[in-house]
Each structure stands twice: as C-alpha cells, then as structure tokens.
Amino acid sequence: MEEARRTEQNREERENQNKLKNITITIIFEGSALNRDEKLAGNILSIKKLRRKDGTYSFISKTAIRHYLFSTLKKKFEWKEAAVCLSGSGDKKVVQFDITKDDILTSPELDAFGYMYTIGDERSITRKSPIGITKAISLEPYEGDMAFYCNHDLVERAINQGEDAKPNPFSKEEHVSFYKVSFTIDVERLGKDEWIVEGVSYDQTGKKLILTLQTPKYAILKDVKKEKDEEGNIVYKIGEKEIYIDGRNVRISKDLMESDSKKKKDERIPLKFKNNYLAGETESGGKKSKKPNIEVKEFEEEENFYIFSVSEEPKYDEEKRELRIEIGLIKKIENVEEKEKDKKYEVNGSLIKVEKAGNKSKVIFEVSDDEKKKRIKDLLTVIKNGLYSQSSGEANSIIPLFIIAGAVKIPSPIFHPYIYLAREDGSYIVCGIQDCLNNEWIEKDNEGKIIYIWSCEKLKYQKFQDKVIEDWNEFLNKVLT
C-alpha cells in the first residue's frame, strides 16, 4: 500500500515537473512619493497614505504599479497597446478595451492584465487579470515631510522679456522610504480566454473567422441620393435630410428618426428610423412583412443631427438608391486556418476552439506555448530589473534591492505578509524569509524547493536554513520548462 502511494506520488511529481509553474515574486525597493493623490487647500500635492496603530504609511496603488509595469514592457519588449473604444453615451461614457479589434492572441496586454467589454446594456465579456499585483506599501512610517516649490526660472525669463510675471508657489508632501510589492502569475489562466458569443462562422475564401457578439439588425433607407456638399464631402440625402458617413460613425438628420414612446421615463429612449423612409417591405401570402429597422441606444446629439456608431460602414446601392445601415457587434479574425471543421482554427501558431453552449457558442482562445513562455519571461525580466516610472515630472526607481521569487501551487502572494525590515547595527535587514520557506504552497523538484533569493549590498537579509536558488537563469529554467 505504501509502495503504491509512493509510486503515485512520484508519477504526480514527474508530471508536475513538466508543467509551467505558478509564480509569485516579492520585491523591496526604495522610492519617493511615486503616486500622488488629491490637492489639499488648493496648492498642496498630497501622497496616498494608510493609517495603522503604529503610524501613517504611504503607498503606491495597484493601478499605478500596473501602469509602470506595462510601460516598461512596452519600452523593452515592444508590447503593443491594445485598442480602446468609448462605451455608453453622454456623461456616462467610459473608455474600455475594444475586443472587436484585439484579443489575447494579438495583445499580451489583454492577456496579462485583463479587461471588461460591455455589450449594450445587457451583458459584458470580462477577463480577470492573470497577473496579481498588491499595493506597494512603505516599510517606514510617513512623518509629515513637506517641501515648498516655485517656478522661479520661468518667472525670471518672463520678467527679462518685459512681462509682469509673478511666482506660482506650491507645496508637496514628500516621503522617501523602502517599499514592498508583490506580483503573482496564474499560468493556467495566462494564455487562455473564453467568450460566449451569439454565433461563429468561417469564411473559407477570405480565411476569416467571424464571431457575432451581438446579432446585427439593419435598416435599408430608400430614395437616397449621393452628392457632395459645399466643402466637397460626400453626403447622402433623402429630400433635404442629410446623412454623413465617416467609417463606422454616422451623422444623421434628426428628422429621419424617432424614439420609442413606450419606454419608461427614467430609461434611455432608443432611436429608430421612421417607417416611411424604409425599404424592404415585401408581400407574402397576401400579407405585408414588417420593414427591417434598427434600434440605437447609444448616441450623441449635435444641433439637428444624431451621431452614433454602426457595426460596419454603411453600404450604398447606387442603382436602387438604397443605403443599408447595420448595428450589432461583429469580430473578424484574419489569417485563420481551419484545422477541424466548425471546431478548431489556427492563427499564427495559436488556437481558437469552438464549442456549443446551449443555443450560443463558446469560443476558447489559446496562445501558443512559445508565446506564453515569452510573455512570462518578459514579465519576470522586467520585475527583476526594475520598472520605468515617473510621477510629478520626477524620475523614480522601482528597482529591486531585495527579491524573493518562487514557484507555487496556488497563485497567491504567499511571501508578502512575512517579509519585513528590522534594524540591526544601524542599518536595515530583511527578515521573515524562514517563515516564507515554511509555506506548503511552494513547489518542489528533485533538488528541493523552487525558490530564488537575491539582495544587494545596501539591503542584507537574515540567515535561514533551507537551500535556495541563487542563479536567476536556473530559476527561469525551472519555472518555464
């Protein structure tokens, strides 16, 4: 019985050694007021702070750390910025990532940091970030330091040019401290994403995979003339009523549209085209079918026009003098090779799988193994060597003075609560490492626990018993192969 248990344990260990490992990494760095907060009394720039029983501590938000991390990845490894779009209307407009243009296959940013994409008022497609980031909290208390600043140089230049200029003084809260921040990488979720969509089709001729996020509705406007206005811009007219098209954005005379009066007062009233301007009415069995129309929920108003976006550029039929306008959400993926009919597709080495999900479809994106490993290595390389950061026009250093990194069974920042600084012989020393090493979530191989520790001359660490990895490349090999 015992022998069978050991055999099974050895088998699991061999399988585990061939899998990518979840990773957590905690660093200590020295920084100075990296993340400003609100203005106090009109001319005092404050820093973000947390209060505890033993004092007040400054911190850098997770959002700021994410920004510095991505900025460095963009500069060093050319991670491209994912496309964004505006959602909503009026004062409720929000900026969000545009997954009709990018996805985790094309964008390491969406893969690593997640997103939320709203589809009308009904639902959203959300990706939780596989990269976990804590706040960076100071390890020394804030003592209320403040500095006075003024634009003397510019004022002097203006005075020398004969201007009646006066200084504009202001103050800043300042705090120089050691900070602690942790990162985690969930390797099971990195490189994989799932969407529930209305439908999937494949254009074999054009090698395109078409995902329907929201089923399009269309309207066909009749008796439309195509002309040029006084400035030479193309304009479509129904009588004197005008329609301007700029790609997927349309500007339409208000007289062509009406709202649904059945909606409640507190609801955003959708727009639709007036019936007498629509084509497409047909007779079937002596009965006339309803003309196809659209429903516009998100729009802007400008004098005598409504402005809104459509799913693709409107098409004009010059012979019939008809203009087709379509609203919905469609994503087209180019250069797709069908590997298994209606089920599996390849895009530049990565995969897209399609499964049934009730009356809808589940689309599974899987980044290639090589690209996934590259993204993990890029992230670890940047964290180890330091982030590019600027705040209030001042260059700052999120450069590790101490690092503890490990492969873990659960993607949790298990080292973060244990690590702290203590005074010893007039300088700081990193403590809590042995507590870190005792955590059972740490992965092991035949040589022991997969833990990497490094520190610089400025910041020594407390001695511990366990054997750890001291070579960074050896650590990378263990977590990436």
C-alpha positions as CSV (number, residue, x, y, z in Angstrom):
1,M,0.0,0.0,0.0
2,E,2.8,2.4,1.0
3,E,4.7,1.5,-2.2
4,A,1.7,2.2,-4.4
5,R,1.3,5.6,-2.7
6,R,4.9,6.4,-3.4
7,T,4.6,5.3,-7.0
8,E,1.6,7.6,-7.5
9,Q,3.4,10.4,-5.7
10,N,6.4,10.0,-8.0
11,R,4.2,10.0,-11.1
12,E,2.5,13.2,-10.0
13,E,5.9,14.8,-9.3
14,R,7.1,13.9,-12.8
15,E,4.0,15.3,-14.4
16,N,4.3,18.4,-12.3
17,Q,7.9,19.0,-13.3
18,N,6.9,19.1,-17.0
19,K,4.2,21.8,-16.4
20,L,4.6,25.6,-16.2
21,K,4.6,26.8,-12.6
22,N,2.5,29.5,-11.0
23,I,4.9,32.2,-9.8
24,T,5.0,34.7,-7.0
25,I,7.6,37.4,-6.5
26,T,8.1,39.9,-3.7
27,I,10.5,42.8,-4.0
28,I,11.7,45.6,-1.8
29,F,12.7,48.9,-3.5
30,E,13.5,52.4,-2.4
31,G,11.1,55.1,-3.7
32,S,10.0,58.6,-3.2
33,A,6.4,59.8,-3.4
34,L,5.6,57.7,-6.5
35,N,1.9,58.1,-6.6
36,R,0.3,61.5,-5.9
37,D,-3.2,61.8,-4.5
38,E,-5.5,64.9,-4.3
39,K,-4.7,68.5,-3.9
40,L,-5.1,69.9,-0.3
41,A,-6.1,73.6,0.3
42,G,-5.7,74.2,-3.4
43,N,-1.9,74.2,-3.7
44,I,-0.6,71.2,-1.7
45,L,0.0,68.0,-3.6
46,S,-0.6,65.1,-1.2
47,I,0.6,61.5,-1.4
48,K,-1.5,58.3,-0.9
49,K,-1.5,57.2,2.7
50,L,-2.8,54.5,5.0
51,R,-3.0,54.7,8.8
52,R,-2.2,52.0,11.3
53,K,-1.8,51.9,15.0
54,D,1.9,52.5,14.8
55,G,1.8,55.3,12.3
56,T,0.9,56.5,8.8
57,Y,2.4,54.8,5.7
58,S,2.5,56.0,2.1
59,F,1.5,53.6,-0.7
60,I,1.5,53.2,-4.4
61,S,-1.7,51.9,-5.8
62,K,-2.0,48.7,-7.8
63,T,-3.2,50.7,-10.8
64,A,-0.1,52.8,-10.7
65,I,2.2,49.7,-10.4
66,R,0.3,48.1,-13.3
67,H,0.9,51.3,-15.4
68,Y,4.6,51.3,-14.6
69,L,4.9,47.6,-15.4
70,F,3.2,47.8,-18.7
71,S,5.1,51.0,-19.7
72,T,8.4,49.1,-19.1
73,L,7.1,46.0,-21.1
74,K,6.2,48.4,-23.9
75,K,9.6,50.0,-24.0
76,K,11.7,46.9,-23.6
77,F,9.8,44.2,-25.3
78,E,7.5,46.3,-27.5
79,W,4.3,45.1,-26.0
80,K,1.7,47.0,-28.0
81,E,-1.1,49.0,-26.5
82,A,-4.5,47.3,-27.0
83,A,-7.1,49.2,-28.9
84,V,-9.7,51.1,-26.8
85,C,-13.2,52.5,-27.5
86,L,-15.9,54.5,-25.8
87,S,-18.9,52.8,-24.4
88,G,-22.1,54.5,-23.3
89,S,-23.3,57.9,-24.1
90,G,-23.4,61.5,-22.7
91,D,-21.9,61.8,-19.2
92,K,-21.9,58.1,-18.8
93,K,-19.3,57.4,-21.4
94,V,-16.4,55.2,-20.3
95,V,-13.2,54.1,-22.0
96,Q,-12.8,50.3,-22.4
97,F,-10.6,47.9,-24.3
98,D,-12.0,47.1,-27.7
99,I,-12.1,43.3,-28.1
100,T,-13.5,43.6,-31.6
101,K,-10.1,44.8,-32.6
102,D,-7.8,43.0,-30.2
103,D,-7.8,39.8,-28.1
104,I,-5.3,37.8,-26.1
105,L,-3.8,36.3,-29.2
106,T,-2.9,39.7,-30.7
107,S,-2.4,41.6,-27.4
108,P,-0.2,40.5,-24.5
109,E,-1.7,43.4,-22.5
110,L,-5.2,42.0,-22.7
111,D,-3.8,38.5,-21.8
112,A,-1.8,39.6,-18.8
113,F,-3.9,42.4,-17.3
114,G,-7.5,41.5,-18.2
115,Y,-10.4,43.7,-19.4
116,M,-14.1,44.2,-19.3
117,Y,-16.1,44.8,-22.5
118,T,-19.7,45.8,-22.2
119,I,-22.2,44.7,-24.9
120,G,-25.0,47.2,-24.8
121,D,-27.0,47.3,-21.5
122,E,-27.3,43.5,-21.5
123,R,-24.0,41.8,-20.7
124,S,-20.3,42.0,-20.8
125,I,-17.3,39.9,-21.6
126,T,-14.8,40.0,-18.7
127,R,-11.3,38.7,-18.2
128,K,-9.9,38.6,-14.7
129,S,-6.2,39.6,-14.7
130,P,-3.8,36.5,-14.5
131,I,-1.2,38.9,-13.1
132,G,-1.9,39.7,-9.5
133,I,-0.4,43.0,-8.1
134,T,-0.5,44.2,-4.5
135,K,-0.3,47.8,-3.3
136,A,3.3,48.9,-2.8
137,I,3.3,50.0,0.9
138,S,6.1,51.8,2.6
139,L,8.1,49.9,5.2
140,E,8.9,53.2,7.1
141,P,6.2,55.5,8.5
142,Y,5.4,58.9,7.0
143,E,6.5,61.7,9.3
144,G,4.7,64.5,7.6
145,D,7.5,65.8,5.4
146,M,6.6,68.6,3.1
147,A,8.6,70.6,0.6
148,F,8.0,74.1,-1.0
149,Y,8.3,74.6,-4.7
150,C,8.0,77.5,-7.1
151,N,8.5,78.2,-10.8
152,H,11.3,80.9,-10.3
153,D,13.2,80.0,-13.5
154,L,10.2,80.6,-15.8
155,V,9.1,83.7,-13.9
156,E,12.6,85.2,-14.3
157,R,12.6,84.5,-18.0
158,A,9.2,86.2,-18.4
159,I,10.4,89.3,-16.4
160,N,13.5,89.5,-18.7
161,Q,11.1,89.6,-21.6
162,G,9.3,92.6,-20.1
163,E,6.3,90.6,-18.8
164,D,4.6,91.4,-15.4
165,A,5.0,87.8,-14.1
166,K,4.7,86.5,-10.5
167,P,5.7,83.2,-9.0
168,N,3.2,80.4,-8.5
169,P,4.2,78.7,-5.3
170,F,3.0,75.2,-4.3
171,S,3.9,72.5,-1.8
172,K,4.3,68.7,-2.0
173,E,4.1,66.1,0.7
174,E,7.3,64.0,0.4
175,H,8.3,60.6,1.6
176,V,11.4,58.6,0.9
177,S,11.1,55.0,2.1
178,F,11.6,51.4,1.3
179,Y,8.5,49.8,-0.2
180,K,7.3,46.2,-0.5
181,V,5.2,45.0,-3.5
182,S,4.3,41.5,-4.7
183,F,3.3,40.0,-8.1
184,T,1.7,36.7,-9.0
185,I,1.3,34.9,-12.3
186,D,-1.5,32.4,-12.7
187,V,-0.1,30.2,-15.6
188,E,-3.4,28.3,-16.0
189,R,-5.3,31.5,-17.0
190,L,-2.5,33.3,-18.8
191,G,-2.7,32.5,-22.5
192,K,-6.3,31.2,-22.3
193,D,-9.6,33.1,-22.6
194,E,-13.2,32.1,-23.2
195,W,-16.1,34.1,-24.7
196,I,-19.8,33.2,-25.0
197,V,-21.0,34.6,-28.4
198,E,-24.2,34.6,-30.4
199,G,-22.6,32.7,-33.3
200,V,-19.5,31.7,-35.2
201,S,-18.9,31.3,-38.9
202,Y,-15.9,30.8,-41.1
203,D,-15.2,32.5,-44.4
204,Q,-13.1,29.8,-46.2
205,T,-12.3,32.1,-49.2
206,G,-11.1,35.0,-47.1
207,K,-9.6,32.9,-44.3
208,K,-11.7,34.8,-41.7
209,L,-13.3,33.7,-38.5
210,I,-16.4,35.8,-37.8
211,L,-17.7,36.0,-34.2
212,T,-21.1,37.5,-33.6
213,L,-21.1,39.2,-30.2
214,Q,-24.4,40.8,-30.7
215,T,-26.7,39.8,-33.6
216,P,-26.8,42.7,-36.1
217,K,-30.0,44.5,-37.1
218,Y,-30.2,46.5,-40.2
219,A,-32.3,49.2,-41.9
220,I,-32.5,50.0,-45.6
221,L,-33.2,53.6,-46.4
222,K,-34.9,54.3,-49.8
223,D,-34.8,57.2,-52.3
224,V,-31.3,58.1,-51.2
225,K,-29.2,60.5,-53.4
226,K,-25.4,60.6,-53.1
227,E,-24.0,64.1,-53.5
228,K,-21.2,66.4,-52.4
229,D,-21.7,69.3,-50.0
230,E,-20.2,72.8,-50.4
231,E,-16.9,71.6,-48.8
232,G,-16.6,68.6,-51.1
233,N,-17.6,66.0,-48.5
234,I,-19.8,63.1,-49.6
235,V,-23.4,63.4,-48.3
236,Y,-26.4,61.2,-48.7
237,K,-29.8,62.9,-48.9
238,I,-33.4,61.9,-48.6
239,G,-35.0,65.1,-49.8
240,E,-33.3,67.8,-47.8
241,K,-32.5,65.4,-44.9
242,E,-28.7,64.6,-44.7
243,I,-26.6,61.6,-43.8
244,Y,-22.8,61.8,-43.3
245,I,-20.7,58.7,-43.1
246,D,-17.2,58.5,-41.6
247,G,-16.2,54.8,-41.5
248,R,-18.3,53.3,-38.8
249,N,-19.6,56.6,-37.5
250,V,-22.8,58.2,-38.9
251,R,-24.3,61.6,-38.6
252,I,-28.0,61.6,-39.4
253,S,-30.6,64.3,-39.6
254,K,-33.0,64.1,-36.7
255,D,-36.0,64.3,-39.0
256,L,-35.2,60.8,-40.3
257,M,-35.6,59.2,-36.9
258,E,-38.0,58.8,-34.0
259,S,-37.9,57.4,-30.4
260,D,-40.0,54.6,-28.9
261,S,-42.6,56.4,-26.7
262,K,-43.4,53.1,-24.8
263,K,-40.1,53.3,-22.8
264,K,-40.3,54.4,-19.2
265,K,-39.3,58.0,-18.3
266,D,-36.1,57.0,-16.5
267,E,-34.8,54.8,-19.4
268,R,-32.6,56.0,-22.2
269,I,-35.1,56.1,-25.1
270,P,-33.7,54.3,-28.2
271,L,-33.9,55.7,-31.7
272,K,-35.2,54.0,-34.9
273,F,-35.8,55.2,-38.4
274,K,-39.3,56.5,-39.4
275,N,-41.2,53.8,-41.3
276,N,-41.9,56.0,-44.4
277,Y,-38.1,56.2,-45.1
278,L,-37.5,52.5,-45.0
279,A,-37.3,50.0,-47.9
280,G,-37.6,46.2,-47.7
281,E,-41.3,45.7,-47.3
282,T,-42.4,42.5,-49.1
283,E,-45.7,40.7,-49.6
284,S,-46.1,37.0,-48.5
285,G,-49.4,35.2,-48.8
286,G,-51.2,38.4,-49.2
287,K,-49.7,40.0,-46.1
288,K,-47.0,42.6,-45.9
289,S,-44.0,41.9,-43.8
290,K,-42.5,44.4,-41.4
291,K,-39.7,46.5,-42.7
292,P,-36.4,45.8,-41.1
293,N,-35.2,48.6,-38.7
294,I,-32.5,49.2,-36.2
295,E,-32.6,50.3,-32.5
296,V,-30.0,52.9,-31.4
297,K,-29.4,53.0,-27.7
298,E,-26.1,54.9,-27.5
299,F,-26.0,58.2,-29.4
300,E,-24.9,61.8,-29.3
301,E,-26.9,64.9,-30.3
302,E,-25.5,67.8,-32.2
303,E,-27.9,70.6,-33.4
304,N,-30.1,68.9,-36.0
305,F,-28.2,65.6,-36.1
306,Y,-27.9,62.3,-34.2
307,I,-24.4,60.8,-34.1
308,F,-23.8,57.1,-33.4
309,S,-21.6,54.1,-34.3
310,V,-22.6,51.2,-36.5
311,S,-21.1,47.6,-36.8
312,E,-19.7,48.2,-40.3
313,E,-19.5,51.1,-42.8
314,P,-23.0,51.6,-44.4
315,K,-23.3,50.3,-48.0
316,Y,-24.9,52.4,-50.8
317,D,-26.6,50.7,-53.8
318,E,-26.4,53.4,-56.5
319,E,-28.7,51.5,-58.8
320,K,-31.5,51.1,-56.3
321,R,-30.6,54.4,-54.5
322,E,-30.7,52.5,-51.2
323,L,-28.4,52.9,-48.1
324,R,-28.0,49.9,-45.7
325,I,-27.2,50.7,-42.1
326,E,-26.4,47.9,-39.7
327,I,-26.0,47.9,-35.9
328,G,-24.6,44.9,-33.9
329,L,-21.2,43.6,-32.7
330,I,-19.1,41.5,-35.1
331,K,-15.4,40.5,-34.6
332,K,-13.5,39.4,-37.7
333,I,-10.2,37.5,-37.2
334,E,-7.9,37.4,-40.2
335,N,-5.5,34.8,-41.5
336,V,-7.3,31.8,-39.9
337,E,-6.7,28.3,-41.0
338,E,-9.5,25.8,-40.3
339,K,-8.0,22.6,-38.7
340,E,-11.2,20.8,-37.8
341,K,-14.5,21.8,-39.4
342,D,-16.6,24.1,-37.1
343,K,-14.4,23.3,-34.1
344,K,-10.7,24.2,-34.3
345,Y,-8.8,27.0,-36.0
346,E,-5.2,28.1,-36.1
347,V,-4.0,31.8,-36.1
348,N,-0.2,32.3,-36.4
349,G,0.6,29.3,-34.2
350,S,-2.2,29.9,-31.6
351,L,-5.5,28.1,-31.5
352,I,-9.2,29.1,-31.4
353,K,-11.6,26.3,-30.4
354,V,-15.4,26.5,-30.7
355,E,-17.9,24.5,-28.5
356,K,-21.6,24.5,-28.2
357,A,-23.0,26.4,-25.2
358,G,-26.8,25.9,-25.3
359,N,-28.1,28.0,-28.3
360,K,-24.9,30.0,-28.3
361,S,-21.2,29.2,-28.8
362,K,-18.2,29.1,-26.5
363,V,-15.0,30.4,-28.1
364,I,-11.7,29.4,-26.5
365,F,-8.6,31.3,-27.3
366,E,-5.2,29.5,-26.6
367,V,-1.9,31.3,-27.0
368,S,0.9,29.1,-28.4
369,D,3.2,27.6,-25.8
370,D,6.3,29.5,-27.1
371,E,4.4,32.8,-27.0
372,K,3.1,32.1,-23.5
373,K,6.6,31.3,-22.2
374,K,7.9,34.5,-23.8
375,R,5.2,36.7,-22.1
376,I,6.0,35.1,-18.7
377,K,9.7,35.6,-19.2
378,D,9.2,39.2,-20.3
379,L,7.2,39.9,-17.1
380,L,9.7,38.3,-14.8
381,T,12.6,40.1,-16.5
382,V,11.0,43.5,-16.1
383,I,10.1,42.9,-12.4
384,K,13.6,41.6,-11.6
385,N,15.4,44.5,-13.3
386,G,13.1,47.4,-12.4
387,L,10.1,49.4,-13.7
388,Y,10.2,52.6,-15.7
389,S,8.3,55.2,-13.6
390,Q,7.7,58.9,-13.5
391,S,5.4,61.0,-11.3
392,S,5.0,64.7,-11.0
393,G,7.7,65.1,-13.6
394,E,10.2,63.2,-11.5
395,A,12.0,60.0,-12.4
396,N,11.7,57.4,-9.8
397,S,13.1,53.9,-9.1
398,I,11.1,50.8,-8.7
399,I,14.3,48.8,-8.8
400,P,14.6,45.8,-6.5
401,L,17.1,45.9,-3.7
402,F,15.7,42.5,-2.5
403,I,13.9,39.7,-4.3
404,I,12.3,36.5,-3.2
405,A,10.6,34.5,-6.0
406,G,9.1,31.1,-6.1
407,A,7.0,28.5,-7.9
408,V,3.8,27.9,-6.1
409,K,0.9,25.5,-6.3
410,I,-1.6,28.4,-5.7
411,P,-1.1,31.8,-7.5
412,S,-1.1,33.7,-4.2
413,P,1.5,36.3,-2.9
414,I,2.5,34.0,-0.1
415,F,5.7,35.8,0.7
416,H,4.2,39.2,1.0
417,P,2.9,39.1,4.7
418,Y,6.1,37.5,6.1
419,I,8.7,39.9,4.7
420,Y,9.6,42.9,6.8
421,L,12.5,45.1,7.7
422,A,14.3,45.3,11.1
423,R,17.1,47.4,12.4
424,E,20.5,45.7,13.0
425,D,23.8,47.5,13.7
426,G,22.4,50.8,12.5
427,S,21.1,49.5,9.1
428,Y,18.0,47.6,7.9
429,I,17.9,43.8,7.4
430,V,15.3,41.8,5.6
431,C,13.5,39.4,8.0
432,G,10.8,36.7,7.7
433,I,12.5,34.6,5.0
434,Q,12.3,31.3,7.0
435,D,8.6,31.9,7.5
436,C,8.2,32.2,3.7
437,L,10.1,29.0,3.2
438,N,7.9,27.0,5.5
439,N,4.8,27.7,3.4
440,E,3.4,24.5,2.0
441,W,2.3,26.1,-1.3
442,I,5.9,26.2,-2.5
443,E,6.6,23.8,-5.4
444,K,9.5,21.3,-5.1
445,D,11.5,19.3,-7.6
446,N,14.3,16.7,-7.0
447,E,16.7,19.3,-5.8
448,G,14.4,20.9,-3.3
449,K,12.1,24.0,-3.1
450,I,11.9,26.2,-6.2
451,I,12.8,29.5,-4.5
452,Y,15.1,32.3,-5.8
453,I,16.5,34.9,-3.4
454,W,18.7,37.9,-4.1
455,S,19.7,41.1,-2.3
456,C,22.2,43.9,-2.9
457,E,24.9,45.3,-0.7
458,K,22.6,48.0,0.6
459,L,20.0,45.6,2.0
460,K,21.2,42.3,3.6
461,Y,18.8,39.6,4.7
462,Q,18.5,37.4,7.8
463,K,20.0,33.9,7.6
464,F,17.8,30.9,7.1
465,Q,18.2,27.1,6.9
466,D,16.8,25.9,3.6
467,K,18.7,25.7,0.4
468,V,17.5,28.2,-2.3
469,I,18.4,29.0,-5.9
470,E,20.8,31.9,-6.3
471,D,21.1,31.9,-10.1
472,W,18.3,33.7,-12.0
473,N,18.6,31.7,-15.2
474,E,18.4,28.5,-13.2
475,F,15.2,29.7,-11.6
476,L,13.7,30.7,-15.0
477,N,14.5,27.2,-16.4
478,K,12.7,25.5,-13.5
479,V,9.5,27.6,-13.8
480,L,9.4,27.8,-17.6
481,T,10.2,24.2,-18.6
